[in-house]
């Protein structure tokens, strides 16, 4: 690992540690009466106001639009996959199943990213495919995929849990797919437009596409909920730290380390989530869930070994 990239690896680790705790924060907010879409909207409004502060602090000409309408549409896609739909599926999943379950299933995103890159590079040759890391189809990837999906099956069909949690687990897998799609293109767009501009685009299009889902939250009840210290403290943490600071940092990490190298750090997410969920929420893994979690992490680590041939950025 070259010294020039070492700092970005540490930054990736710090971001993932923060994101691991966000599952618990969101679970607290849902238990306090906030709806998943409302949590996302408040979180991204705070982040969007903050990103404009960073934009103005750069003291350079403010760019409002991408260089082409095609790139602008790509930012819309990123706002949906990395913003509204990702957080809507993830936050809704937390209403039905344990925070640790959601974290372990969402951490399949690196594996899904690798599979999507394999598919994308086969069907398209463009500036995005050229920027993607080289992935070879071999035993580590195939074996890791089978191992991880075996773990997911154990968690999805664990009879010791309430049947309603199956919906939460499937939503968590949907969130992982959204993040994998986001990871395909965000690194290249950050490289071309800069982390602050690219992140600002993700925030605004995430907010615009969540609007149709903002219903069912009683305004009077919302005001009462927001007055609770634990609610606004968690929202400030999610909006300014986990969204604003971490999204800018992560987009920079992806542009420097590559799609797969950076996304592989996501497999550490559940470790931080499990520790915080057990300490703060009293959650426990069932035996089948514990075995499934180990298989998911083992499969993702095994699949990541394909990059040891020299295709990891140093």
Buried (B, 14 or more C-beta within 10 A) or exposed (E): EEEEBEEBBEBBEBBBBBBBBBBBBBBBBBEBBBBBBBBBBBBBBBBBEBBBEBBEEEEEEEBEEBEEEEBEEBBBBBBBBBBBBBBBBBBBBBBBBBBBBBBBBBBBBBBBBBBBBBEBBEEEEEEBBEBBBBBEEEEBBEBBBBBBBBBBEBBBEBEEBEEEBBBBBBBBBBBBBBBBBBBBBBBBBBBBBBBBBBBBBBBBBBBBBBEEBEEEBEEEEBEEBBEEEEBBEBBBBBBBBBBBBBBBBBBBBBBBBBBBBBBBBBBBBBBBBBBBBBEBBEBEBBEBBBBBBBBBBBBBBBBBBBBEEEBBBE
